[in-house]
Amino acid sequence: MEAKLLPEVVLGDLAEYCDVFCDRGAFTVSQTRKLLTRAAEHGLRPRLHAEQLSRTGATLLAVELKAASCDHLEQVNESDIKALAKSNTVATLLPSCDFHLGLKQYAPARKLIEAGAIVSLATDYNPGTSPTVSMPMILSLACTQLRMTPAEAITAATINAAFALGREKSIGSLEKGKQADIAVFEVEDYREIPYYFGMNLCWMTMKRGEIIHMRD
């Protein structure tokens, strides 16, 4: 199947990455290696959803294959954390999945950060396990459940997330020469953004320098 689909995806310029869910009940490590290796031959960079429900060794595979990111990571162990810390593979944490599913174990953000891993945050928006598009809510969960500081959480949601997408040179931070993608919040201190949860405090949103939303 991949022999037919992958060339069409590349020729149609439909994707830059190939993402595989490697976990219990999904793709095995050997299946993931085969698929991502084949995808890389067609110019698609690998990404993995890994160690969410069980530890399979997918994180080590992600590092080996120089994947752009390795997502979830609730079940990682010390060797996984050390491997990520020595790599440029981004550890993308998805706390809303654990929150929505009522799971007790969140990803070990503190251990990852203290080891030196690149940590980003995302919603993992999907109707099955994470039905939210609210990044401020993700910031709140990152601070309360992952024990990240507000500064760490905002960094993870902006420049580190841009790095995970290979776009850190054009978005992700307020710098000369980058796109003016800006969200302005009606707060007195940046730490109030994750402090208030379940509330929309975004006053204005700009995309490429143009205002696309402004609260009355």
C-alpha positions as CSV (number, residue, x, y, z in Angstrom):
1,M,0.0,0.0,0.0
2,E,2.7,2.5,1.0
3,A,4.5,1.8,-2.4
4,K,1.5,3.3,-4.1
5,L,0.5,6.0,-1.7
6,L,3.8,7.6,-0.8
7,P,4.9,8.6,-4.3
8,E,1.4,10.1,-4.9
9,V,1.7,12.1,-1.6
10,V,5.1,13.5,-2.6
11,L,4.2,14.2,-6.2
12,G,1.0,15.9,-5.2
13,D,2.9,18.0,-2.6
14,L,0.4,16.9,0.0
15,A,2.7,16.5,3.0
16,E,6.2,17.2,4.4
17,Y,6.1,14.6,7.2
18,C,5.0,11.0,7.7
19,D,3.6,10.4,11.2
20,V,3.1,7.0,12.7
21,F,1.3,6.0,15.9
22,C,3.6,3.4,17.4
23,D,2.0,2.0,20.5
24,R,0.0,-0.9,21.9
25,G,-2.8,-1.7,19.6
26,A,-1.3,0.4,16.8
27,F,1.8,0.0,14.7
28,T,4.7,-2.1,16.1
29,V,8.2,-0.8,16.2
30,S,9.3,-3.0,13.2
31,Q,6.3,-1.8,11.2
32,T,7.0,1.8,12.1
33,R,10.6,1.5,11.1
34,K,9.7,0.0,7.7
35,L,7.1,2.7,7.0
36,L,9.2,5.7,8.1
37,T,12.3,4.4,6.3
38,R,10.2,4.1,3.1
39,A,8.7,7.5,3.7
40,A,12.2,9.0,4.1
41,E,13.2,7.5,0.8
42,H,10.5,9.7,-0.7
43,G,11.6,12.8,1.1
44,L,9.1,12.8,4.0
45,R,10.6,13.5,7.4
46,P,9.5,11.1,10.2
47,R,7.3,11.9,13.2
48,L,6.0,9.5,15.9
49,H,3.3,9.3,18.4
50,A,5.0,7.2,21.0
51,E,4.9,5.7,24.5
52,Q,1.4,7.0,25.3
53,L,-0.2,3.8,26.5
54,S,2.8,1.5,26.9
55,R,6.6,1.7,26.5
56,T,7.4,0.1,23.1
57,G,10.9,1.6,22.3
58,A,9.4,4.0,19.8
59,T,11.2,7.0,21.4
60,L,14.6,5.4,20.8
61,L,13.5,4.6,17.2
62,A,12.4,8.3,16.8
63,V,15.9,9.4,17.9
64,E,17.6,6.8,15.7
65,L,15.6,8.0,12.6
66,K,16.2,11.7,13.5
67,A,12.4,12.3,13.7
68,A,11.2,15.8,13.8
69,S,9.2,15.1,16.9
70,C,8.1,12.3,19.2
71,D,4.6,13.0,20.7
72,H,2.8,11.9,23.9
73,L,5.7,10.2,25.9
74,E,3.7,9.4,29.1
75,Q,5.5,6.1,29.5
76,V,9.1,7.0,28.7
77,N,11.9,5.8,30.9
78,E,15.3,7.3,31.8
79,S,17.0,5.9,28.7
80,D,14.4,7.5,26.5
81,I,14.8,10.8,28.2
82,K,18.6,10.7,27.9
83,A,18.3,9.9,24.2
84,L,15.9,12.7,23.5
85,A,18.1,15.1,25.5
86,K,21.1,14.3,23.2
87,S,19.0,14.7,20.0
88,N,17.2,17.4,18.0
89,T,14.0,15.3,18.1
90,V,11.3,17.5,19.9
91,A,9.4,15.9,22.8
92,T,5.9,17.2,22.0
93,L,3.7,16.8,25.1
94,L,-0.1,16.5,24.8
95,P,-1.6,16.9,28.3
96,S,-5.2,17.4,27.0
97,C,-5.3,13.8,26.0
98,D,-4.6,12.6,29.5
99,F,-7.1,15.2,30.9
100,H,-9.9,14.2,28.6
101,L,-9.4,10.5,29.0
102,G,-9.0,10.7,32.8
103,L,-5.6,9.2,32.8
104,K,-3.5,9.5,35.9
105,Q,0.0,9.6,34.3
106,Y,1.1,12.7,32.4
107,A,4.4,13.0,30.5
108,P,7.4,13.7,32.8
109,A,8.0,17.3,31.6
110,R,10.3,18.3,34.4
111,K,12.6,15.3,33.8
112,L,12.7,16.1,30.1
113,I,13.4,19.8,30.6
114,E,16.0,19.2,33.2
115,A,17.8,16.6,31.1
116,G,18.0,19.1,28.2
117,A,15.4,17.8,25.8
118,I,13.5,20.2,23.5
119,V,10.0,20.2,24.8
120,S,7.0,21.5,22.9
121,L,3.2,21.6,23.6
122,A,0.2,20.9,21.3
123,T,-3.5,20.3,21.5
124,D,-3.4,17.0,19.5
125,Y,-6.9,18.1,18.5
126,N,-9.0,15.2,17.4
127,P,-12.6,14.0,18.2
128,G,-11.5,10.8,19.9
129,T,-9.0,11.7,22.6
130,S,-8.5,15.5,22.6
131,P,-11.5,17.5,21.4
132,T,-10.0,21.0,22.1
133,V,-8.4,23.7,20.0
134,S,-7.6,25.8,23.1
135,M,-3.8,26.4,23.4
136,P,-4.4,28.5,26.6
137,M,-6.0,25.5,28.1
138,I,-2.9,23.4,27.1
139,L,-0.8,26.0,28.9
140,S,-2.9,25.7,32.0
141,L,-2.5,21.9,32.0
142,A,1.2,22.2,31.4
143,C,1.6,24.3,34.5
144,T,-0.8,22.5,36.8
145,Q,-0.2,18.9,35.7
146,L,3.2,18.8,34.0
147,R,4.7,21.2,36.6
148,M,6.1,23.5,33.9
149,T,6.6,27.2,34.7
150,P,4.6,29.7,32.6
151,A,7.7,30.8,30.8
152,E,8.6,27.1,29.9
153,A,5.0,26.5,28.8
154,I,4.8,29.5,26.5
155,T,8.3,28.8,25.1
156,A,7.2,25.2,24.4
157,A,4.0,26.4,22.7
158,T,5.7,29.0,20.5
159,I,9.4,28.8,19.4
160,N,9.9,25.1,20.3
161,A,6.7,24.1,18.5
162,A,7.8,26.1,15.5
163,F,11.1,24.2,15.6
164,A,9.2,20.9,15.7
165,L,7.5,22.0,12.4
166,G,10.8,23.1,10.8
167,R,9.6,26.7,10.8
168,E,11.6,28.3,13.6
169,K,13.2,30.8,11.2
170,S,9.9,32.3,10.1
171,I,7.5,31.9,13.1
172,G,7.4,31.2,16.8
173,S,8.9,34.3,18.2
174,L,8.7,38.1,17.9
175,E,11.8,39.0,15.9
176,K,12.6,41.2,13.0
177,G,12.2,39.3,9.7
178,K,9.7,36.8,11.0
179,Q,6.0,36.7,10.2
180,A,3.9,38.9,12.5
181,D,1.8,36.1,13.9
182,I,0.8,37.6,17.3
183,A,-1.8,36.9,20.0
184,V,-2.5,39.7,22.4
185,F,-4.0,38.7,25.7
186,E,-6.0,41.0,28.0
187,V,-3.9,40.3,31.1
188,E,-1.4,42.3,33.2
189,D,1.3,39.7,33.3
190,Y,2.2,36.8,30.9
191,R,1.8,34.4,33.8
192,E,-1.9,35.1,33.9
193,I,-2.4,33.4,30.5
194,P,-2.0,29.9,31.9
195,Y,-3.4,30.9,35.3
196,Y,-6.9,31.5,34.0
197,F,-8.3,28.3,32.5
198,G,-11.5,27.7,30.4
199,M,-11.6,31.4,29.6
200,N,-10.9,33.2,26.3
201,L,-8.7,36.2,27.2
202,C,-7.3,36.7,23.7
203,W,-8.0,40.3,22.8
204,M,-6.5,40.5,19.3
205,T,-4.9,38.0,16.9
206,M,-2.7,38.9,13.9
207,K,-1.6,36.7,11.1
208,R,1.2,37.8,8.8
209,G,0.7,41.3,10.2
210,E,-3.0,41.5,9.5
211,I,-5.6,41.6,12.2
212,I,-7.9,38.6,11.8
213,H,-9.7,38.9,15.2
214,M,-10.3,41.6,17.7
215,R,-12.7,41.6,20.6
216,D,-15.3,44.3,20.6
